C-alpha cells in the first residue's frame, strides 16, 4: 500500500485495455495530493480519470486553471515532474492559455500565480 504520493515514483504501472487497479489507486492518491496543494480559496472542479492519465480544473472566483498529466505507463514520473498547467476560460476550456510545465511540489505556487 502506498502511504505518500512520492511512493508512486518509479512505479511500473499495469497496462491493458481496461484501467488497472494500481492506476485507480494512484489516481485517488494524486487527486488527494492535488486537493492538499490547492491555493487558498481555490477548489478542484471537473476532475477526469482517463485511461492512465488524469486532468482537471482549479477554480477561484471566476478564474480557472487547467492541469493534466501524461499517460503514466509511457511517461514515467512525469506525473511528478512535468505537470501541464495553463489558464482556462471555464471548466470546459481544454485549449486555454500558454502551456507551462511544473513540478508537483510547486503546484500551489504556480497555480496561484495563474489564478491572480
Beta strands, then each sheet from edge to edge (+ up, - down):
strand 1: 43-49
strand 2: 54-60
strand 3: 63-68
strand 4: 83-88
strand 5: 100-102
sheet 1: 1+ 2- 3+ 4- 5+
end
